[in-house]
Amino acid sequence: MPEPSSPETRSFVVGVIGGGQLARMMYAASIKLGITVRVLAEGPEVSAAQVAHDVVVGDHDDPDTVKAFAADCDVITFDHEHVPTGLLRELEATGVQVRPGPAALINAQDKAVMRERLSAYAPAYRIVTDAAALRAFGEEQGWPIIAKIARGGYDGKGVWKLDGPAEADELFDGVGEGTTIVAEELVDFARELSALVVRSPSGQAVAYPVSESIQRGGICVETITPAPGLTDEQAIAAQKLALTVAHDLEVVGMLAVELMERRDGSVVINELAMRPHNTGHWTIDGAHTSQFENHLRAVLDLPLGDPSTRAPWTVMANVLGGSVEDLTSALLHCFARDRRLRVELYGKDVKPGRKVGHVNTFGDDLDEVRRRAEHAANYLMGIEGHD
């Protein structure tokens, strides 16, 4: 009698290009799933390289390095959006699974492409490449306006508020004529929201509750989930918008749609990110399935997990580099004061303003939950005023 055939064993090797804190947290999520995460890291000391057991140090811009790295992976995904689109197309042409693929990722890499593709959800804008065109937009729209470099900007970098025509000349004196700039109306927004969704290659998609994102100096310092005061209709509309974008762009994995809520309650898209996102760190402790686990499930086309919340309120506060260098020792005070506090440190050297960790708090009373998060984050940053 013939031996029964053994079921085919499916391999699960996810290659993550970029070794920052997002790759580090993807690695943590992979452990309980039995998934191998390989990391293409910028150096041996970066966040993910400190903890992952399978690390290749190399340049994400170098075709030979990226192709050799991808050859040993079942699927490629990203810690950042900076890998050249042409290189990703070459990988796809050789049969490598790239998720999200270059056709989707270009919309997160290039703000001009994204604005043109999603113009129905955009503020008033114009793509310009010289000071004269930028001045003309400002005169037509009314000063002040916002100018964003199409490629390479992040965390407030590459974004300018221009108060008058003279500043248009100054901007192009700095970036050079011919640089692609997205000129936009200055939106009079009430607050910023973040709608996170995740989509698999088979088309399954789920949406997380919409968060309010509090920004200072172009950097997210805090998120509140669910966004306070958002009606069910508004929340559903924001989730549907994010799901529509994910479907139309054929995103695979996490998609963060950063929104500006106008005073009348309507929203426009500010930015896109096609990877786990800072505004989704609350999900590690506050959702039934974190954004990192769901991203891995999506890129491997596994059934997606429940994105709903565990508690009525979850607050995430970023820890930015301040006067406290020994963050681990500082946890003595934080944990003694708040036994339910959750902290994630990224293994980074403390530098002023650098994201070196985050804290999560959750509970039934929003004011109390916010106070707990802000106290812990401030203590870890060395900001006076905590008790």
Buried (B, 14 or more C-beta within 10 A) or exposed (E): EEEEEEEEEEEBBBBBBBBBBBBBBBBBBBEEBEBBBBBBBBEEEBBBBBBBEEBBBBEBEEEEBBBEBBEEBBBBBBBBBBBBBEBBEBBBEEEBBBBBBBBBBBBBBBBBBBBBBBEEBBBBBBBBBBBBBBBBBBEEBEBBBBBBBBBEBBBEEBBBEBEEBEBBBEBBEEBEEEBBBBBBBBBEBEBBBBBBBBBBBEEBBBBBBBBBBBBEEEBBBBBBBBBEEBEEEBBEBBBEBBBBBBBEBEBBBBBBBBBBBBEEEEBBBBBBBBBBBBBBBBBBBBBEBBBBBBBBBBBBBBEBBEBEBEBEBBBBBBBBBBEBEEBEEBBEBBEEBBEEBBBBBBBBEBEEEBBBBBBBBBBEEBEEBBBBBBBBBBBBBBBEEBE
